[in-house]
Amino acid sequence: MAATHNTDQWQKRSVVSSFIFKSYGLKSKRVALFKRSDKVSTYKHHLAPISGSIDPTDPSPVSAAWREILEETTLTPSNLILLRRGKSYTFRDPSVKREWTIYPFMFCLRCAEDAHSISIDWEHESWDWYDANNVITDPALKGVPKLAESLRRVYFETDLGPQASPILNDGLTKLATDHESGARELAAVAVNTLHEVTASLEVLNWNLIRLAGWHLCKNGRPSMGAAITSVLLTRLSEIKGILDADHTTSMDHPRTRILSLLSPQALSTTQALSDITSSFVSYLDTYFPKASSLSILTLSSSSTILAILTSIASRYTIDLRVLESRPLFEGVSLSSSLLGPFTASRKPHKITIYPDTSPSFASAAVDMVLIGSDRVSPTGAVLNKTGSLPAILTAKHLTPTTTKTVVLTDTAKISQSNELDEVENNDPSQVFRSWQSALNTERVRKGTEDLLQKQTLAGNVQVEIINIFFEWVSGDLIDAYITEKGQWTVTDIAQRVEDLIKEEEQVFGDW
């Protein structure tokens, strides 16, 4: 009879495992591994990524990963980019009586010279670069337990192979760098990428398909990932059903059915927009029953808001106030897109564009602040373009009893992740390129040059230019959530989150 172990006596530890890659690209696969010293309590002289326990004070696993990297290598976000999150998993090691839950991450040096900044602490005696494929496939490598498993969860190139992995990489890059498309459009990109990855597989393999699906859900565009995840979970569940089915009586080959399921035509958003519009009109009938005109403050460029305002332009005279939404000026784009519909309505509408610094003027005596959403948390908090929170807070302060805060969202944007997730800090050049414009004074242009030069120089003054696109608006500031299924409450949102958790468990739970 096999020996049994009393797991009640085992220590349970949640740890992060951070793999640092030298550079990133299709030909780059060098990963840093660190040889553990004889001063650590477990796995002495074994190769490992940067690892450490998740402390109760860590807001999230990714926060713990950054903390451990700083402590053990001195590297910071100025040296590293977080590229991928891997699915966590749990295993038991009888040799140390530990039950480990591993949270893998993949980081990349911003440039090769940043390798010189690596300075190991007492936990390691040395480090070197290794071929990632060899780490995964070489059983003779003296690494910590499950080293290969942790790595393959972030480095999919080995398992997907030379045909499918470049396709997935390209799709992830499109999702990460597209700052014009909305969540629905990005979800379509993700579905199309999964279609191309699946089509490139010589043999249909559920584990490879859901591996690609995981990375598209979690690593394409985390800030806007709720809609991507919702759509892909539905598609992946249906794919699993197809693969599990008895095909002896079916006329269609499983590959044909799966690729049809992932076709661009299978993802239509027209109906959702129409239903949200109907829900919004019902909301207006309830809360503004006798109104012939509306004053509305909005920002950014939302396809949902554009559709809503277009649909009511012939019914109400609209006094629209729009914050410009730096650094990409999406508010300007939204305003110009409304010129045609507003003109065609033949009503005396007015569009006023305000600098982002003027929410107090833009929100004076408005009937509502109307925003879209990129994500809705389980608590009802809404992630939207930066500028949303000050606009809403200002409007609530100026007219607390009359101004409504209305969120337009489809239910696919509801996420099981809370609002403590890492913020998306984008390319700072989007901010400072407007400072360099020839229309600016020489003083501003010279100041920009000095600041940019200071960023690259060592010294006692650190300069950083922040470009955060999204911010959270607390649920207690929101009066209504308008969805394709009608007006929802936080209770409705919480129920949807429970359903999402079950769906994700069905797709990814046994992996």
C-alpha positions, -999 to +999 in steps of 0.1 A: +000+000+000+013+035-009+025+057+020+001+084+031+009+118+043-010+139+068-014+171+049-028+188+080+008+191+092+021+206+060+027+243+056+006+260+029+025+288+011+014+310-018+045+322-037+053+342-068+077+329-095+090+357-117+109+347-148+131+375-162+139+373-199+169+391-215+149+406-244+117+399-262+111+387-297+105+356-318+142+347-316+147+356-280+143+329-254+170+336-228+157+335-193+175+343-161+177+315-134+192+321-100+211+295-080+197+294-045+223+298-017+229+275+013+213+302+035+178+296+023+155+271+041+145+250+010+160+238-023+195+249-016+218+252-047+188+246-070+181+269-100+150+290-097+133+322-109+129+351-085+105+337-059+090+346-026+059+343-004+029+365-009+027+385+023-007+396+038+003+432+032+007+426-006-023+440-024-020+413-051+003+386-064+017+409-090+026+434-063+044+407-044+063+398-076+075+434-080+085+435-043+105+403-045+123+413-077+134+446-060+146+428-029+165+400-048+178+418-079+174+456-073+155+458-106+124+481-108+098+490-134+123+513-149+143+482-159+115+457-165+083+452-183+056+428-171+047+408-202+025+379-190+007+364-161+005+326-159-023+306-143-017+297-107-015+261-096-010+241-065+012+211-058+026+192-027+062+184-020+065+156+006+103+162+009+097+195+027+061+189+038+049+220+019+018+227-002+028+253-027+005+276-047+025+291-075+017+324-093+040+326-123+049+359-141+070+367-171+091+399-171+114+413-198+144+437-195+136+470-211+170+469-228+200+445-227+221+470-206+196+466-177+211+432-171+241+451-155+217+464-129+210+430-115+225+427-080+217+395-062+211+393-024+220+366+001+193+342-012+213+334-043+249+326-049+250+331-087+228+336-118+230+331-155+210+331-187+194+298-199+175+287-230+138+287-221+131+257-243+158+237-226+146+247-191+111+232-200+124+201-218+156+191-200+148+167-171+184+168-160+184+205-151+188+208-113+159+232-107+134+237-080+103+214-081+079+222-110+103+248-125+094+237-161+057+238-153+059+273-139+078+285-169+056+269-195+026+287-180+041+320-191+063+310-220+038+293-244+063+292-273+076+257-265+041+241-263+024+260-291+054+256-315+068+277-343+035+281-363+010+290-336+031+310-311+039+339-335+002+342-343-006+344-306+022+369-300+010+391-328-026+390-314-014+399-279+006+428-293-024+441-312-045+440-280-018+457-260-010+485-284-045+494-298-055+526-280-084+535-303-107+505-303-132+498-276-136+467-255-160+451-280-135+456-309-107+442-288-128+412-280-132+406-317-095+408-322-090+382-294-116+358-310-100+362-344-065+355-329-078+323-313-093+314-347-059+317-364-041+299-336-065+270-338-064+269-376-026+266-374-026+236-351-019+203-369-039+184-343-068+199-324-057+199-288-080+212-260-051+221-237-033+241-264-065+259-274-073+269-239-036+279-233-040+304-261-073+315-247-059+320-212-032+344-225-057+363-246-079+367-216-053+376-191-023+391-210-037+409-240-051+440-224-058+434-186-074+468-182-100+460-208-099+423-204-134+417-190-152+418-223-124+397-239-127+371-211-165+370-212-166+363-249-137+338-249-151+318-219-183+313-239-164+303-270-140+280-251-169+262-233-185+256-267-152+243-282-148+219-253-183+206-259-175+200-296-142+182-287-159+160-261-189+151-283-193+119-302-187+128-339-196+095-354-231+108-363-221+144-372-218+156-408-193+183-398-157+177-388-149+192-353-123+215-369-148+230-393-174+236-365-148+251-341-134+275-368-169+285-377-176+292-341-145+315-340-153+333-372-156+372-372-192+368-382-199+349-350-192+380-329-219+406-336-223+436-313-251+454-331-278+438-310-261+446-277-258+483-287-295+483-298-306+468-265-285+492-244-300+521-263-335+508-255-326+504-218-313+540-218-344+554-234-365+536-207-343+551-180-349+586-195-386+579-196-385+571-159-362+598-145-367+626-171-404+620-181-412+655-192-378+666-205-375+680-240-338+689-235-309+673-217-275+686-205-249+658-205-213+657-196-191+630-211-155+623-221-134+599-241-146+581-273-171+554-266-189+536-294-218+530-270-221+567-260-219+577-297-247+553-305-268+565-276-264+602-283-271+595-320-303+577-312-318+604-289-307+634-310-341+636-327-360+634-294-341+658-272-323+690-276-288+682-262-264+705-244-234+683-246-202+691-226-171+671-236-138+669-218-110+667-244-095+635-228-058+638-231-033+626-242-051+611-273-080+636-273-107+610-276-133+636-265-124+656-297-130+625-318-163+618-301-175+654-307-166+654-344-184+620-348-216+635-335-216+665-359-234+645-387-261+629-365-267+662-346-270+681-379-294+656-394-317+658-364-324+695-372-326+703-335-305+732-320-279+710-302-248+724-287-214+708-283-189+724-259-154+710-256-135+717-223-099+712-213-095+683-189-085+709-163-120+724-163-145+698-149-159+724-125-171+745-155-181+716-177-202+699-150-221+729-137-258+721-136-257+691-159-286+666-158-262+637-160-226+626-163-226+598-189-197+574-191-189+541-207-170+514-190-140+492-197-146+470-167-171+467-139-158+452-106-178+429-083-185+459-060-200+479-088-169+501-093-163+511-129-130+514-147-131+541-173-110+568-189-090+590-166-109+622-159-141+603-151-136+604-114-129+642-111-158+649-135-182+629-114-170+641-080-173+677-092-208+673-106-219+655-074-204+683-053-221+711-073-255+696-077-257+665-054-295+661-056-301+665-093-271+653-113-272+616-122-242+595-128-251+570-155-228+541-167-234+525-201-221+490-201-229+456-215-228+427-191-197+412-208-176+439-192-184+427-157-152+412-142-145+389-112-114+409-106-116+438-082-104+474-085-070+468-068-055+454-100-024+470-114-030+502-134-021+505-171+007+529-175+012+536-212+038+551-235+048+585-220+056+599-254+018+602-259+019+628-232+051+647-239+048+649-277+022+676-274+047+696-252+072+694-281+047+710-306+060+739-325+029+758-313+043+758-278+066+784-264+103+778-265+103+777-227+079+747-228+099+729-255+132+735-238+116+723-205+105+691-221+140+685-235+155+690-201+130+666-184+135+639-210+172+642-207+170+640-169+152+606-172+183+590-186+208+605-163+219+592-129+215+616-100+196+625-069+165+637-088+143+611-105+119+622-133+090+600-145+062+609-169+030+590-161+004+581-187-023+562-170-054+557-192-080+543-168-092+550-133-118+535-110-151+552-101-165+539-068-199+522-070-214+546-044-210+574-069-230+557-096-268+561-099-275+537-127-259+509-147-276+507-181-270+473-198-284+454-228-305+435-202-320+467-187-310+487-157-289+467-133-280+470-097-249+460-077-268+429-067-273+419-104-236+426-109-226+403-080-248+375-094-231+378-128-197+376-111-207+343-095-217+330-129-183+341-144-164+324-117-182+291-124-176+296-162-139+301-157-136+272-134-152+250-160-128+261-187-095+265-167-102+248-134-085+215-140-054+229-156 
